């Protein structure tokens, strides 16, 4: 009889190893209102009802990291983080318009950025503005990093703001604080100035002759749209801002919280960015049911759990996992380790939670994603009018050398009309024919 009972127990244990069926990746919003609806059930999900993003459950206090928010749009991200962390908000610095800063009603360190016409929102003017205000800005930065080992810099896709990043990042060169940028690759339909600005900035960061090794977390707007055809862009942007805010809170709190398996600490997290350069992948999964085999979700394709896709695995990373009430057995942990075999990936397993489970992580030393490289090909569709102080066109610039755009004081970006493209193609064909003759 005991033998039969043993067989049933084995089957029961096998059933518990099922793969979770209720989850959302970083970009997906397939289980809408699941957090809100759980509030009247026996198993309440602790998380945000805006984006159905679960909160890491811990008593750990926020420390050792700071934030810099550059641009009016980044204030929305700050507001979501502030509502989550409350009085325990980390050291921060805001660059925005005064009106936008006053709208959040918070006494956080602030530097007002000037209001610029579109033609004056250039890298050169942003760089010059920083240098003009260098003493005041760097005094604020020095205060920010006193007890901070890493700073996440969220910056809007605006050439003026991205231009002031160059000297700002240079400031960190002689400090012990690691800067990490958070950049957004906009959707195809975004204003062309936004797209050109971020592409030129990334090209600048990746130059071989650039002395600074600056890692940047890259988020892709097109993947967000692709994962959620049922949501309009405005609603989607609001949900994603909320999710990103909570994910960063979770990752840093998780890196500060003691692991229950292999011991890790915050220094392990900061170390993944040392000497790192280029795009970093953000990974996130919110799991709403209590099936413990969460390792089965890691590495699957088309879950939209990571911020971009590349052919080869990153070589370094930090992963925070908080399993559900059924815990995480050694077999599942081994599966997780096998997934990242031969890679320098720290996995921190936290104390189990009552409902749901979360996976959060950042991976560094990635190759440039193909989706990013493809966007550079689109620049051939553009031309730029270089303007003088009276708004007169002084020359034309065709983006053949992206780096030259850093030195232009004023410009206007245009999309080539179809007739122009046809004319150019015809001229090129005629040249080829003449050469053949």
C-alpha positions in Angstrom: 0.0 0.0 0.0 2.8 2.3 0.8 4.3 1.6 -2.6 1.1 2.7 -4.3 0.9 5.8 -2.1 4.5 6.6 -3.0 3.6 6.5 -6.8 0.7 8.9 -6.2 3.0 11.3 -4.3 5.5 11.2 -7.1 2.7 12.1 -9.6 1.6 14.9 -7.4 5.1 16.4 -7.2 5.4 16.1 -11.0 2.2 18.1 -11.4 3.6 20.9 -9.2 6.5 21.3 -11.6 4.2 22.6 -14.3 5.3 25.7 -16.2 3.4 28.9 -15.2 0.6 29.8 -17.6 -0.2 33.3 -16.2 2.7 35.7 -16.9 3.8 38.9 -18.6 7.2 39.6 -20.1 8.9 43.0 -20.1 6.9 44.2 -23.1 3.7 42.2 -22.8 0.4 43.2 -21.2 -1.6 40.1 -21.8 -3.2 39.7 -18.3 -4.7 43.1 -17.8 -6.4 43.9 -14.5 -5.1 40.7 -12.9 -3.5 42.6 -10.0 -6.7 44.6 -9.4 -9.0 41.6 -9.7 -6.9 39.7 -7.2 -7.6 42.2 -4.4 -11.0 40.5 -3.7 -9.6 36.9 -4.0 -7.9 34.7 -1.4 -4.5 35.1 -3.1 -3.8 38.9 -3.4 -1.1 39.9 -5.9 1.1 42.7 -4.5 1.8 45.0 -7.4 0.7 47.9 -9.6 -2.8 47.9 -11.0 -1.6 50.3 -13.7 0.7 47.9 -15.5 0.1 44.6 -13.6 3.7 44.6 -12.5 4.4 42.8 -9.3 6.4 44.4 -6.5 9.4 42.6 -5.0 8.5 41.8 -1.4 11.3 42.8 1.0 12.0 44.8 4.1 15.3 46.0 2.6 15.8 49.7 2.6 16.9 51.4 -0.7 20.6 52.5 -0.7 23.8 52.6 -2.6 22.3 53.9 -5.9 21.0 57.1 -7.3 19.0 58.4 -10.3 19.4 61.3 -12.7 16.3 62.3 -14.8 17.0 64.4 -17.8 14.0 65.8 -19.7 10.4 66.6 -19.1 9.1 63.2 -20.1 11.4 61.5 -17.6 9.5 63.2 -14.8 6.7 60.7 -15.4 9.1 57.9 -14.6 10.3 59.7 -11.5 6.7 60.2 -10.3 6.0 56.4 -10.6 9.1 55.6 -8.6 8.3 58.1 -6.0 4.9 56.7 -5.4 6.5 53.2 -5.0 9.4 54.2 -2.7 7.9 57.1 -0.8 10.1 58.8 1.7 12.8 56.2 1.1 13.6 57.8 -2.3 17.2 57.5 -3.4 19.6 60.4 -4.1 18.4 62.0 -7.3 19.0 65.0 -9.6 16.4 66.4 -12.1 17.1 68.3 -15.3 13.8 69.7 -16.7 11.7 72.8 -17.3 10.6 74.6 -14.1 6.9 74.1 -14.8 7.3 70.4 -15.2 9.4 70.1 -12.0 6.9 72.1 -10.0 4.1 69.8 -11.2 5.5 66.9 -9.2 5.5 68.9 -5.9 8.7 67.3 -4.7 11.7 69.0 -3.1 14.3 67.0 -5.0 17.6 68.6 -6.3 16.8 70.3 -9.6 18.5 72.2 -12.4 16.3 74.1 -14.9 16.9 73.4 -18.6 16.2 76.2 -21.1 13.3 76.1 -23.5 14.6 75.7 -27.0 13.1 75.8 -30.5 13.3 72.6 -32.4 16.2 74.0 -34.6 18.2 74.8 -31.5 17.8 71.4 -29.9 21.2 70.3 -31.0 24.1 68.4 -29.5 26.4 71.3 -29.7 24.1 73.7 -27.8 23.5 71.1 -25.1 27.2 70.6 -24.7 27.9 74.3 -24.5 25.0 74.8 -22.0 26.6 72.2 -19.7 30.0 73.9 -19.9 28.5 77.3 -19.2 26.8 75.9 -16.1 29.6 73.4 -15.2 30.3 74.5 -11.6 26.6 74.5 -10.6 25.9 71.1 -12.3 29.0 69.4 -11.0 28.4 70.7 -7.4 25.0 68.9 -7.6 26.6 65.8 -9.1 29.2 65.7 -6.3 26.6 65.8 -3.6 24.6 63.1 -5.4 27.3 60.5 -5.5 28.7 60.9 -2.0 27.3 57.5 -0.8 26.3 56.1 -4.2 28.2 53.4 -6.1 26.0 53.4 -9.2 23.8 56.0 -10.9 21.1 55.3 -13.5 20.6 58.2 -15.9 17.2 58.3 -17.7 17.5 60.7 -20.7 14.9 61.9 -23.2 15.4 61.6 -26.9 16.4 65.2 -27.5 19.7 66.2 -29.1 20.2 69.2 -26.7 19.8 66.8 -23.6 21.9 64.1 -25.2 24.5 66.7 -26.0 24.9 67.7 -22.4 25.4 64.0 -21.6 28.9 64.0 -23.0 30.5 66.3 -20.4 28.2 64.9 -17.7 29.5 61.4 -18.3 33.0 62.7 -18.4 32.5 63.9 -14.8 32.2 60.3 -13.6 35.6 59.3 -15.1 37.4 60.4 -12.0 34.9 59.2 -9.4 34.1 55.8 -7.9 30.5 55.9 -9.1 29.4 53.8 -12.1 27.1 55.7 -14.5 24.5 53.6 -16.5 22.4 55.2 -19.2 18.8 54.2 -19.9 17.9 54.9 -23.6 14.8 54.3 -25.6 14.8 53.4 -29.3 11.6 55.1 -30.4 8.8 53.6 -32.5 9.0 54.1 -36.3 6.2 56.6 -36.1 8.0 58.9 -33.6 9.1 62.4 -34.7 12.1 62.1 -36.9 14.2 64.4 -34.7 13.9 61.9 -31.8 15.0 59.0 -33.9 18.0 60.8 -35.4 19.1 62.2 -32.0 19.3 58.8 -30.3 20.9 57.1 -33.3 23.6 59.7 -33.5 24.1 59.6 -29.8 24.5 55.8 -29.7 26.9 56.0 -32.6 28.9 58.6 -30.6 29.0 56.3 -27.5 30.2 53.4 -29.6 33.1 55.1 -31.3 36.4 53.2 -31.0 38.3 56.3 -30.1 35.9 57.2 -27.3 37.9 56.9 -24.1 34.9 56.3 -21.8 33.3 52.8 -21.4 29.6 53.7 -21.0 27.0 51.0 -20.7 23.4 51.8 -21.7 20.2 49.8 -21.1 18.4 49.8 -24.4 14.6 49.7 -24.6 12.8 49.2 -28.0 9.6 50.9 -28.8 8.8 48.8 -31.8 9.0 45.6 -29.8 6.6 47.1 -27.3 4.1 47.9 -30.1 4.5 44.5 -31.6 3.8 42.7 -28.3 0.5 44.7 -27.7 -1.5 45.2 -30.9 -4.6 45.5 -28.8 -3.4 48.7 -27.0 -3.1 52.2 -28.4 0.3 54.0 -28.1 -0.8 56.5 -25.4 -2.2 53.8 -23.1 0.8 51.6 -23.8 3.3 54.3 -23.0 1.6 55.0 -19.6 1.6 51.3 -18.7 5.2 50.8 -19.8 6.5 53.8 -17.9 4.9 52.4 -14.8 6.4 49.0 -15.4 9.9 50.3 -16.1 9.8 52.4 -12.9 8.9 49.4 -10.8 11.4 47.1 -12.5 14.3 49.4 -11.6 13.0 49.6 -8.0 12.8 45.8 -7.9 16.3 45.2 -9.4 18.1 47.5 -7.0 16.1 46.3 -3.9 16.7 42.7 -5.0 20.4 43.3 -5.4 20.5 44.7 -1.8 18.5 41.8 -0.3 20.3 38.7 1.0 20.1 35.6 -1.3 18.8 32.3 0.1 20.9 30.1 -2.2 24.3 31.3 -3.4 25.2 34.5 -1.5 25.4 37.6 -3.6 25.6 41.3 -2.6 25.3 44.7 -4.2 28.9 44.7 -5.3 28.2 41.7 -7.5 25.5 43.8 -9.2 27.7 46.8 -9.7 30.5 44.7 -11.0 28.6 43.6 -14.1 28.9 47.1 -15.5 32.7 47.4 -14.9 34.4 48.0 -18.2 31.1 47.3 -20.0 30.3 49.3 -23.1 27.3 49.4 -25.3 23.8 48.0 -25.0 22.7 46.2 -21.9 19.6 43.9 -21.9 16.9 44.4 -19.4 15.0 41.2 -18.5 11.7 41.0 -16.6 8.9 38.4 -16.0 5.9 38.8 -13.8 4.4 35.4 -13.0 0.9 35.4 -11.4 0.3 31.8 -10.6 2.2 29.5 -8.2 3.6 26.8 -10.4 7.3 26.6 -9.3 9.1 25.6 -12.6 9.9 29.2 -13.5 13.1 28.1 -15.2 11.1 26.9 -18.1 10.2 30.5 -19.0 13.8 31.7 -19.2 15.3 31.8 -22.6 12.0 31.1 -24.5 11.5 33.1 -27.7 8.7 35.5 -28.4 7.8 36.1 -24.8 9.0 39.7 -25.0 10.8 39.2 -21.6 14.0 41.0 -22.7 14.5 44.5 -24.0 16.1 43.4 -27.3 17.2 40.3 -29.2 20.7 39.3 -30.2 22.2 36.1 -31.7 24.8 35.5 -29.0 24.3 35.5 -25.2 25.6 38.4 -23.1 28.8 37.4 -21.2 27.9 39.0 -17.8 24.7 39.5 -15.9 22.8 39.8 -12.6 19.4 38.0 -12.1 17.0 38.5 -9.2 14.4 35.8 -8.6 11.7 35.8 -6.0 9.7 32.5 -6.2 6.1 31.9 -5.1 4.9 30.2 -2.0 5.9 26.8 -3.4 9.5 27.9 -3.4 12.3 27.0 -5.7 13.7 23.5 -5.5 17.3 22.5 -6.3 16.3 21.0 -9.7 14.8 24.3 -10.9 17.9 26.2 -9.6 20.1 23.7 -11.4 18.2 24.3 -14.6 18.7 28.1 -14.2 22.4 27.6 -13.7 22.6 25.3 -16.8 21.0 28.0 -18.9 23.8 30.4 -18.1 26.6 27.8 -18.0 30.0 29.3 -18.9 28.7 32.8 -18.5 29.5 35.2 -15.7 25.9 35.5 -14.4 25.1 36.0 -10.7 21.7 34.6 -9.7 20.2 35.9 -6.5 17.3 33.7 -5.2 15.2 35.6 -2.6 12.9 34.5 0.2 9.6 33.2 -1.4 6.5 35.3 -1.6 2.9 34.5 -0.8 1.6 34.8 -4.4 3.1 35.0 -7.8 6.8 35.2 -8.6 9.1 37.7 -10.3 12.3 37.6 -12.4 14.4 40.7 -12.9 17.8 41.1 -14.4 20.3 43.1 -16.5 22.9 41.6 -18.9 25.9 43.4 -20.1 28.6 42.9 -22.8 26.0 42.4 -25.6 26.5 42.8 -29.3 24.6 45.6 -31.1 21.1 44.2 -31.9 20.3 43.9 -35.6 17.1 46.0 -35.0 19.3 48.9 -34.0 21.7 48.5 -36.9 18.7 48.4 -39.3 17.6 51.8 -38.1 20.8 53.4 -39.3 19.9 52.4 -42.8 16.8 54.6 -42.6 19.1 57.7 -42.2 19.7 57.5 -46.0 16.1 58.7 -46.3 17.0 62.0 -44.7 18.8 65.2 -45.3 19.6 68.1 -42.9 19.5 71.8 -43.5 22.2 73.6 -41.5 20.9 77.0 -40.5 22.4 80.3 -39.5 21.1 82.6 -36.8 18.5 84.1 -39.1 17.1 80.7 -40.0 18.7 80.8 -43.5 20.1 77.6 -45.0 23.9 77.8 -45.0 24.6 74.2 -46.2 23.1 70.8 -46.6 24.2 67.8 -44.6 23.4 64.2 -45.6 24.4 62.2 -42.5 27.2 60.5 -44.3 29.4 61.3 -41.3 27.2 61.2 -38.2 29.9 62.5 -35.9 29.9 65.9 -37.8 26.4 66.6 -36.5 27.8 67.1 -33.0 29.4 70.3 -34.1 26.4 71.9 -35.9 24.8 74.8 -33.9 21.4 74.8 -35.6 19.7 72.5 -38.1 16.5 71.2 -39.5 15.9 67.5 -40.3 13.9 66.6 -43.5 12.7 63.4 -45.1 13.5 63.2 -48.8 10.3 63.3 -50.9 9.7 60.4 -53.2 10.4 62.5 -56.4 13.9 63.4 -55.1 14.7 59.8 -54.4 13.6 58.7 -57.9 15.6 61.5 -59.4 18.7 60.5 -57.5 18.3 56.8 -58.4 17.9 57.8 -62.1 21.1 59.9 -61.9 22.9 57.0 -60.3 21.7 54.6 -63.0 22.9 57.0 -65.7 26.3 57.2 -64.1 26.6 53.4 -64.1 25.6 53.2 -67.7 28.2 55.8 -68.7 30.9 53.9 -66.8 30.0 50.7 -68.6 30.2 52.5 -72.0 
